[in-house]
């Protein structure tokens, strides 16, 4: 069966002075589509993520928000001023609930 198969006749793509037109077009279109996707999709998304990061983590960080487990009511309280030099161990040792209870008790 394989010995009786003939090659499929395909139309040849045009060439210009030895340059394959199909390869040249694909070589130009793919980088252009990639650049367009970066400019039109990724840059606006990165801007939104940077804005979100600043909103969530930047600016005033001297407060804490908690949601009551049974009622679902949100409440917030002021905390000590944010200090980047504070040790991570101090933060990890105290949970959010423990800090809120200490704050409410005093």
Backbone as CSV, one residue per row, in Angstrom:
resi,resn,N_x,N_y,N_z,CA_x,CA_y,CA_z,C_x,C_y,C_z
1,UNK,0.824,-1.190,0.000,0.000,0.000,0.000,0.867,1.253,0.000
2,UNK,1.893,1.283,0.830,2.748,2.459,0.921,3.542,2.661,-0.364
3,UNK,3.882,1.614,-1.033,4.662,1.746,-2.267,3.852,2.376,-3.395
4,UNK,2.528,2.373,-3.318,1.674,2.943,-4.363,1.262,4.385,-4.084
5,UNK,1.657,4.940,-2.924,1.291,6.317,-2.598,2.118,7.299,-3.412
6,UNK,1.474,8.361,-3.850,2.144,9.420,-4.583,2.179,10.682,-3.725
7,UNK,3.170,11.524,-3.886,3.212,12.755,-3.097,2.049,13.673,-3.454
8,UNK,1.588,14.438,-2.479,0.502,15.390,-2.672,1.078,16.612,-3.383
9,UNK,0.424,17.029,-4.436,0.868,18.204,-5.171,0.368,19.452,-4.463
10,UNK,1.278,20.315,-4.062,0.926,21.549,-3.360,1.420,22.731,-4.184
11,UNK,0.671,23.817,-4.115,1.069,25.022,-4.812,2.258,25.633,-4.068
12,UNK,3.248,26.072,-4.786,4.423,26.680,-4.170,4.134,28.142,-3.872
13,UNK,4.647,28.604,-2.726,4.521,30.007,-2.369,5.487,30.813,-3.220
14,UNK,5.123,32.036,-3.531,6.019,32.843,-4.373,7.297,33.208,-3.621
15,UNK,8.328,33.435,-4.378,9.625,33.833,-3.818,10.050,35.121,-4.491
16,UNK,10.748,35.935,-3.735,11.276,37.176,-4.286,12.772,37.193,-4.044
17,UNK,13.558,36.996,-5.072,15.018,36.960,-5.001,15.520,35.971,-3.946
18,UNK,14.898,34.842,-3.875,15.293,33.796,-2.936,14.637,33.888,-1.575
19,UNK,13.844,34.948,-1.339,13.177,35.129,-0.058,11.810,34.459,-0.102
20,UNK,11.554,33.583,0.833,10.249,32.930,0.924,9.260,33.928,1.529
21,UNK,8.235,34.285,0.765,7.282,35.316,1.189,6.532,34.885,2.444
22,UNK,6.118,33.630,2.507,5.370,33.156,3.677,6.224,33.265,4.940
23,UNK,7.468,32.844,4.878,8.346,32.917,6.045,8.603,34.361,6.445
24,UNK,8.740,35.246,5.454,8.982,36.653,5.757,7.774,37.285,6.431
25,UNK,6.575,36.975,5.937,5.358,37.542,6.526,5.169,37.043,7.952
26,UNK,5.365,35.754,8.165,5.215,35.193,9.514,6.264,35.784,10.454
27,UNK,7.486,35.990,9.957,8.554,36.565,10.782,8.257,38.006,11.181
28,UNK,7.461,38.701,10.404,7.081,40.072,10.753,5.803,40.127,11.582
29,UNK,4.844,39.258,11.284,3.538,39.314,11.946,3.622,38.861,13.401
30,UNK,4.367,37.822,13.692,4.422,37.300,15.068,5.010,38.323,16.039
31,UNK,6.158,38.965,15.747,6.641,39.995,16.685,5.692,41.187,16.808
32,UNK,5.023,41.558,15.708,4.068,42.666,15.789,2.878,42.307,16.673
33,UNK,2.362,41.094,16.553,1.251,40.663,17.415,1.688,40.575,18.875
34,UNK,2.896,40.116,19.103,3.416,40.045,20.469,3.549,41.438,21.075
35,UNK,4.101,42.380,20.312,4.234,43.758,20.807,2.871,44.388,21.049
36,UNK,1.915,44.131,20.163,0.565,44.680,20.341,-0.101,44.107,21.585
37,UNK,0.094,42.822,21.854,-0.522,42.241,23.052,0.099,42.803,24.325
38,UNK,1.396,43.089,24.301,2.040,43.687,25.475,1.477,45.081,25.719
39,UNK,1.380,45.874,24.662,0.922,47.256,24.809,-0.565,47.320,25.143
40,UNK,-1.372,46.508,24.497,-2.828,46.618,24.651,-3.392,45.815,25.811
41,UNK,-2.692,44.763,26.237,-3.242,43.903,27.295,-2.394,43.952,28.561
42,UNK,-1.119,43.673,28.437,-0.293,43.523,29.633,-0.007,44.839,30.352
43,UNK,0.276,45.904,29.620,0.574,47.166,30.292,-0.618,47.715,31.071
44,UNK,-1.852,47.720,30.527,-2.977,48.153,31.362,-3.191,47.249,32.578
45,UNK,-2.988,45.944,32.409,-3.139,45.026,33.534,-2.075,45.285,34.597
46,UNK,-0.839,45.537,34.175,0.222,45.846,35.132,-0.062,47.157,35.858
47,UNK,-0.601,48.140,35.147,-0.964,49.406,35.786,-2.042,49.176,36.847
48,UNK,-3.056,48.374,36.516,-4.116,48.083,37.481,-3.567,47.350,38.703
49,UNK,-2.650,46.415,38.497,-2.068,45.683,39.624,-1.201,46.581,40.495
50,UNK,-0.455,47.493,39.884,0.343,48.439,40.669,-0.568,49.365,41.477
51,UNK,-1.667,49.813,40.878,-2.622,50.656,41.595,-3.235,49.889,42.764
52,UNK,-3.585,48.636,42.531,-4.142,47.799,43.596,-3.125,47.583,44.702
53,UNK,-1.860,47.328,44.328,-0.826,47.121,45.343,-0.655,48.357,46.206
54,UNK,-0.661,49.538,45.583,-0.520,50.754,46.375,-1.743,50.967,47.259
55,UNK,-2.926,50.688,46.716,-4.149,50.866,47.498,-4.179,49.922,48.693
56,UNK,-3.773,48.677,48.484,-3.818,47.684,49.560,-2.660,47.844,50.549
57,UNK,-1.471,48.150,50.058,-0.287,48.103,50.911,0.396,49.444,51.122
58,UNK,0.067,50.438,50.346,0.757,51.711,50.459,-0.060,52.712,51.248
59,UNK,0.509,53.874,51.443,-0.217,54.931,52.136,-0.387,54.638,53.613
60,UNK,-1.538,54.960,54.161,-1.831,54.784,55.585,-2.001,53.306,55.911
61,UNK,-1.177,52.809,56.816,-1.257,51.410,57.217,-1.434,51.279,58.727
62,UNK,-1.904,52.316,59.360,-2.043,52.317,60.810,-3.465,51.965,61.229
63,UNK,-3.992,50.883,60.694,-5.321,50.434,61.071,-5.421,48.934,60.819
64,UNK,-6.431,48.336,61.392,-6.704,46.916,61.169,-8.214,46.752,61.044
65,UNK,-8.626,45.850,60.178,-10.051,45.605,59.938,-10.331,44.142,60.246
66,UNK,-11.447,43.895,60.885,-11.842,42.536,61.261,-13.325,42.379,60.979
67,UNK,-13.740,41.147,60.722,-15.154,40.852,60.526,-15.608,39.934,61.655
68,UNK,-16.702,40.324,62.305,-17.241,39.515,63.396,-17.722,38.187,62.825
69,UNK,-17.319,37.085,63.445,-17.590,35.757,62.902,-19.081,35.442,62.844
70,UNK,-19.863,35.867,63.855,-21.278,35.483,63.915,-22.187,36.465,63.199
71,UNK,-21.921,37.747,63.318,-22.809,38.738,62.719,-22.371,39.192,61.339
72,UNK,-21.082,39.033,61.023,-20.571,39.461,59.731,-20.316,40.955,59.640
73,UNK,-20.425,41.659,60.770,-20.203,43.105,60.775,-18.709,43.386,60.712
74,UNK,-18.335,44.301,59.835,-16.942,44.725,59.729,-16.670,45.864,60.698
75,UNK,-15.531,45.842,61.352,-15.131,46.952,62.203,-13.624,47.127,62.094
76,UNK,-13.181,48.328,62.332,-11.758,48.621,62.237,-11.290,49.421,63.430
77,UNK,-10.004,49.367,63.671,-9.409,50.084,64.791,-8.060,50.639,64.382
78,UNK,-7.691,51.741,65.019,-6.369,52.314,64.782,-5.335,51.472,65.523
79,UNK,-4.140,51.402,64.979,-3.049,50.666,65.605,-1.857,51.593,65.792
80,UNK,-0.787,51.043,66.311,0.444,51.817,66.434,0.909,52.200,65.024
81,UNK,1.642,53.286,64.904,2.138,53.676,63.581,2.970,52.569,62.952
82,UNK,2.801,52.405,61.665,3.513,51.370,60.918,5.010,51.633,60.964
83,UNK,5.769,50.595,61.281,7.212,50.715,61.388,7.843,49.575,60.601
84,UNK,8.523,49.907,59.511,9.146,48.872,58.699,10.273,48.165,59.437
85,UNK,10.871,48.842,60.402,11.993,48.254,61.117,11.546,47.251,62.178
86,UNK,10.234,47.166,62.444,9.746,46.210,63.442,10.065,44.794,62.988
87,UNK,10.373,43.963,63.924,10.774,42.607,63.561,9.571,41.801,63.096
88,UNK,9.813,40.889,62.188,8.767,40.023,61.666,8.301,39.055,62.744
89,UNK,9.210,38.667,63.636,8.840,37.730,64.693,7.749,38.303,65.595
90,UNK,7.837,39.589,65.915,6.806,40.205,66.748,5.451,40.150,66.054
91,UNK,5.451,40.393,64.772,4.203,40.361,64.022,3.638,38.946,63.960
92,UNK,4.511,37.969,63.741,4.039,36.591,63.609,3.584,36.010,64.939
93,UNK,4.162,36.475,66.038,3.768,35.947,67.349,2.360,36.371,67.744
94,UNK,1.922,37.521,67.313,0.602,37.991,67.720,-0.355,37.895,66.546
95,UNK,-1.479,37.265,66.772,-2.473,37.136,65.714,-3.318,38.401,65.664
96,UNK,-4.054,38.555,64.608,-4.905,39.722,64.426,-5.944,39.801,65.543
97,UNK,-6.567,38.694,65.862,-7.596,38.698,66.906,-7.012,39.064,68.262
98,UNK,-5.813,38.538,68.570,-5.193,38.850,69.863,-4.872,40.330,69.952
99,UNK,-4.403,40.915,68.876,-4.096,42.343,68.888,-5.370,43.165,69.054
100,UNK,-6.455,42.758,68.414,-7.717,43.499,68.551,-8.258,43.395,69.977
101,UNK,-8.188,42.218,70.563,-8.669,42.044,71.925,-7.842,42.872,72.900
102,UNK,-6.516,42.861,72.722,-5.660,43.693,73.574,-6.008,45.149,73.413
103,UNK,-6.256,45.581,72.212,-6.588,46.992,71.940,-7.921,47.370,72.581
104,UNK,-8.909,46.472,72.505,-10.228,46.754,73.068,-10.195,46.739,74.592
105,UNK,-9.321,45.915,75.189,-9.279,45.789,76.633,-8.651,47.008,77.288
106,UNK,-7.787,47.711,76.588,-7.103,48.852,77.194,-7.607,50.104,76.629
